[in-house]
Amino acid sequence: MLKLAAILLLCATTAQAATWYVDSGASGANDGTSAGDAWETLGDIVWGSLSGGDDVQVADAVSTYGTLTIGASGSAATVAGRIWLIGTDLPLITSISNTSGYDYVGVVGFEITAGSGAASFGSNQIIHGWYIGDNYIHNHAGGGFQWDRDVGSDYNIVRGNRFQDLGTSSTTGANHIVFGGDYNIADYNTFGEGSDRMRLFGEFCIYRNNSAGSMQKADLNGSDPHIDFIQTWSQSSAPNWTDKCLVENNFDYENNTGNGHGWIIQDNVGGFSLQGLIVRGNIHFHEGSQYAEFLDFSEVRGYNNTICEGRWSQRPLTWQDDSVWLRNSSENHTWINNSFTDSNRPTSANPFEVSSGSAATFTADYNHVFESGDFGSYGSNNIEGVDPLFVDQTNGDLELTVSSTLIAAAGPMTTADGSGSSSVNLVVDDADFFMDGWTIVEGDLIKIGSGSWVRISSIDYGTEAITLASAQSWSDEDDVVVLGVDDMGALEYRAGGYAVSGSLAAGSPNVVTVNDSDLVRMVIFYEDGVPQEPDYDTPYQFTDGGGTVTANIYRRYAFNELDFDTDPLVVAATTGGVAAPNAPTGFSATKDGNDTIDTAWTDNSGDEDGFKVYRSLTSGSGFSLVETTAADAVAWKDTGLNPSTTYYYYVAAFNTGGANNSSEDSATTDPLEPPPPPTGRHIRFQIRGDIIWR
């Protein structure tokens, strides 16, 4: 069974602006207004009725629904602004079409396949503000999601999808994701067989926490297709990649053909100033050819990556023996804290091959190499010829063991330029190591000297000035580091390992608790299948609008997703239960004589298991449970009370998800009434047998 996310379940009612339904088995009015009256096909959707914030719930079908043809735009690239198409149990569609001109749409939870058909998302589509999440895309001849690389598609998110078997035949693969434009995100996707994982054309894009397994279509017939984890090149028309992009915490495994690369980034058209990259925390295991090739590509900061067992092709190779190759004029590269283990052929080669046009501005230090040659003159703080002591290198577990020499051997990204006292304004020697989120994700968490972790709010790369989210103090030349880079390589040593667990507590707000927030990048709550905005900092919480709520916990570090049917990239957590019912209102306590008080309330929920009535002799404290009623009760009579006594009460609606209380009220029983006086009397005296009446 496909596992795409860690699900934490709560129950309630719908919460979006308006909810519509598609179900091929519906037999009602078929006007889309309810599950029983659902539209029967995707073609029945009345797009003119939809607006931003609406969700269309699509039930699983016996057969395919066919093509999802988009017919309307939302209003903004936000949860409340997109029109959402939400699949239940992966309903099958063949592709998504007619997307150009329609913006701010979300497609979540579908199986998308067409055998010999075109790309699942078409090609050369120009879109803005889309969210493509938690889908299973496979067996498409034309590939996965591909957007025009010459004209910008921006502010799109491709998250948590599985791609598998893309291409026209058993030997010809197709690309998985092609981004053309700026401010796009691709994260937490898994890639199977096909061709290039990512083609990236644009700037301020983020590509992180993706996992690629064996994907060469020709790995069984002896040929060597050209397959890259990331590839880009300059274009003959705008826009081009002329500023920063971030690639971090990805895991690339078994791209092991002779012409399989981690990176090929080329300004081969010339004159377009293709530059700007932060590459950190990535793992490349069993790469067929070199890890990275840069042709006339400048301004790169590469740090804390792990490259292990490269050159994994079965045929002998005598060319391109380096791991990182800077060609022509690839200027201003800095590579620190990286680990190269058995990554070159022959093993005497330097992991870095730097052209004469790039050497003057190339910097490398604090790197590790084992059975992969040495660094020559590149740095004086390197570790060479020492086994990194990974946990299980054979099976791709590249965490460090407690005895690894790489522990605490990393160097800082940069240093502070000047001191600060309770300030948010930090100037560093090199701000190009960091990012502020570029308006689409969270900014980096950094530490200055021995201070506490603080998030970056903004960066001016021209002046090396960083604005912090909260005030800090530091000294001149203090080291500045990013979270998780104390050791060399992508995975620092952690005594407790990298297992993430969590739980969801229902309430207002709903709260996710994790075992170690340093391991977690973000938590995303879903309401009725619609993903909400990410929560990057503890406490992770979300106040729902009454819908069914779930939550996904996302790892911060690179994760080895080698088997699509085992561990999901999104970490599993325990089930939280159902949401607590709404609190009763209008609670009252009214005396009824000297030993009885009547309580009454308004039932505001339809999902309670019952109501619990609490009583005390003191206002605000000392309450004890005196009665548990059935569901739907709205009153209870408390009898056998003491006279002339004030009693305090409240009532709570409860179910397995918890309870919510009413306000408190009180009543005082009447005093005990004295017996009525006699109306007449007879007294009898008996004296010595005589009876005298008086």
HELIX and SHEET records of a PDB file:
HELIX    1   1 LEU A   42  ASP A   44  5                                   3    
HELIX    2   2 TRP A   47  SER A   49  5                                   3    
HELIX    3   3 ALA A  359  THR A  361  5                                   3    
HELIX    4   4 GLN A  393  ASN A  395  5                                   3    
HELIX    5   5 ALA A  431  PHE A  433  5                                   3    
HELIX    6   6 SER A  517  LEU A  519  5                                   3    
SHEET    1   A13 THR A  19  VAL A  22  0                                        
SHEET    2   A13 ASP A  55  VAL A  58  1                                        
SHEET    3   A13 ILE A  83  GLY A  87  1                                        
SHEET    4   A13 VAL A 105  VAL A 108  1                                        
SHEET    5   A13 TYR A 131  GLY A 133  1                                        
SHEET    6   A13 ILE A 157  ARG A 159  1                                        
SHEET    7   A13 ILE A 185  ASP A 187  1                                        
SHEET    8   A13 ILE A 206  ARG A 208  1                                        
SHEET    9   A13 LEU A 246  GLU A 248  1                                        
SHEET   10   A13 GLN A 275  ARG A 280  1                                        
SHEET   11   A13 SER A 298  TYR A 303  1                                        
SHEET   12   A13 HIS A 333  ILE A 336  1                                        
SHEET   13   A13 THR A 363  ASP A 365  1                                        
SHEET    1   B 2 THR A  67  THR A  69  0                                        
SHEET    2   B 2 SER A  95  SER A  97  1                                        
SHEET    1   C12 LEU A  92  ILE A  93  0                                        
SHEET    2   C12 GLU A 111  GLY A 115  1                                        
SHEET    3   C12 TYR A 136  HIS A 140  1                                        
SHEET    4   C12 ARG A 162  LEU A 166  1                                        
SHEET    5   C12 THR A 190  PHE A 191  1                                        
SHEET    6   C12 SER A 211  ALA A 212  1                                        
SHEET    7   C12 PHE A 251  TYR A 253  1                                        
SHEET    8   C12 ILE A 283  PHE A 285  1                                        
SHEET    9   C12 THR A 306  CYS A 308  1                                        
SHEET   10   C12 SER A 339  THR A 341  1                                        
SHEET   11   C12 HIS A 368  PHE A 370  1                                        
SHEET   12   C12 ILE A 383  GLU A 384  1                                        
SHEET    1   D 8 PHE A 145  GLN A 146  0                                        
SHEET    2   D 8 ILE A 177  GLY A 180  1                                        
SHEET    3   D 8 MET A 198  PHE A 201  1                                        
SHEET    4   D 8 ILE A 227  TRP A 233  1                                        
SHEET    5   D 8 GLY A 260  GLN A 266  1                                        
SHEET    6   D 8 ALA A 292  LEU A 295  1                                        
SHEET    7   D 8 VAL A 324  ARG A 327  1                                        
SHEET    8   D 8 PHE A 352  VAL A 354  1                                        
SHEET    1   E 2 PHE A 390  ASP A 392  0                                        
SHEET    2   E 2 ASP A 397  LEU A 400 -1                                        
SHEET    1   F 6 THR A 414  THR A 415  0                                        
SHEET    2   F 6 ASP A 479  VAL A 482 -1                                        
SHEET    3   F 6 LEU A 445  ILE A 448 -1                                        
SHEET    4   F 6 VAL A 454  ASP A 460 -1                                        
SHEET    5   F 6 ALA A 465  TRP A 474 -1                                        
SHEET    6   F 6 GLY A 420  VAL A 427 -1                                        
SHEET    1   G 3 GLY A 502  ALA A 505  0                                        
SHEET    2   G 3 ASN A 510  VAL A 514 -1                                        
SHEET    3   G 3 TYR A 540  PHE A 542 -1                                        
SHEET    1   H 4 VAL A 530  PRO A 531  0                                        
SHEET    2   H 4 VAL A 520  GLU A 527 -1                                        
SHEET    3   H 4 VAL A 549  ARG A 555 -1                                        
SHEET    4   H 4 VAL A 570  VAL A 571 -1                                        
SHEET    1   I 3 THR A 585  LYS A 591  0                                        
SHEET    2   I 3 ILE A 597  THR A 602 -1                                        
SHEET    3   I 3 ALA A 635  ASP A 638 -1                                        
SHEET    1   J 4 SER A 624  ALA A 630  0                                        
SHEET    2   J 4 GLY A 610  SER A 616 -1                                        
SHEET    3   J 4 THR A 646  ASN A 655 -1                                        
SHEET    4   J 4 GLY A 658  ASN A 661 -1                                        
SHEET    1   K 4 SER A 624  ALA A 630  0                                        
SHEET    2   K 4 GLY A 610  SER A 616 -1                                        
SHEET    3   K 4 THR A 646  ASN A 655 -1                                        
SHEET    4   K 4 ASP A 665  THR A 668 -1                                        
SHEET    1   L 2 ARG A 684  ILE A 687  0                                        
SHEET    2   L 2 ASP A 690  TRP A 693 -1                                        
END                                                                             
